[in-house]
Amino acid sequence: MILSHPFFEGFAPRPIADSTKSTGAIYAISCETRDAVDAMMAAAVANGGHDNDKVQDMEAFMYNRSFSDPDDHVFEPMWMTPDAAN
């Protein structure tokens, strides 16, 4: 969920970090298919996110991309073949 800073402050136990100056975490999001990874990227960019131009394509094994939200938090939607995940 993307919240405005004033609304988010109502939930946050500490001050909001300045994520434009450092990366506190990278959030990996597992997707069902490679196409779902691309769809998430398109939706993120269409709604104010930034494509980080990072693509990892391991053919039939794994595929991931990277975007930052408007506050520069980093997300990496990824797909991995079910056989590799076991």
N, C-alpha and C positions, 0 to 999 in steps of 0.2 A: 504494500500500500504506500503510495506516495502522498505525504501530508505536507501542508504548509508548515513553516517553522513555528509560528505561534501555536498551532494545534498540537504539533509534535512535542513541544515543550511541556505540555500537560501530561505526557507519558514518560518523558525522559527523566531519569533520576539525577543526571549531571548535565552540565552545559552542552550544547550542540557542538560537535567537533567541526573544525574547518577542514573538510575533506578535499579542498582544492590545494592544500599544502602537504598532505600526507595520505597514504592509503592505510586504513585500519584493518581492512578485510577485503577479500574477493569472494563473492557469493556465487558458487557454482549451482546451476539449476539444471537438473536432469530432464531431458525432453524425450518423447517417444520416438521421434524420427529426425533425420537430418533436415527435412523440410520444416519441422516444427522449430528447430534452431533458427533457421532463416526467417520464419514467420515472427518469432519473438524479437529478432533483431530489427525487422522492418517496423514492428509495432513500437519498439522502444525509440527508434530514431524519429518516427512519425509523431511521437508524443513528447519530444524535447530531449531525448537521450542523444548520446554521441557515440558513433561507431569508433571503437579504439583501433580499428584496422589490424586486429590480431586474429588470424584464422589458423587453427591447427587441424589439418585434414589428414588423417591416417587411413584414408580409403575406407575399407570395410570394417575397420576396428573402432575408430573414434573420430568425432568431428566436434569442434567447439569454436565459438566466436566470443567477442568481448565488447561490452558497451558500458558507458557510464551514464548514470541518471543525471538530471539537472543539477544535483548537488555534488557530482563527481564520485559517487559511490560506484564501485566496479562490480559488474555482474558478468558471468560467463555461462550462457546457455550451452549445454553440451548433450551430445548423443553418444552412447557407447553400445555396441552390439551386445545383446543379452548374454551371449556365450562368453564374452570377455569379462563381464561383470561377475561371473560366478567363480 
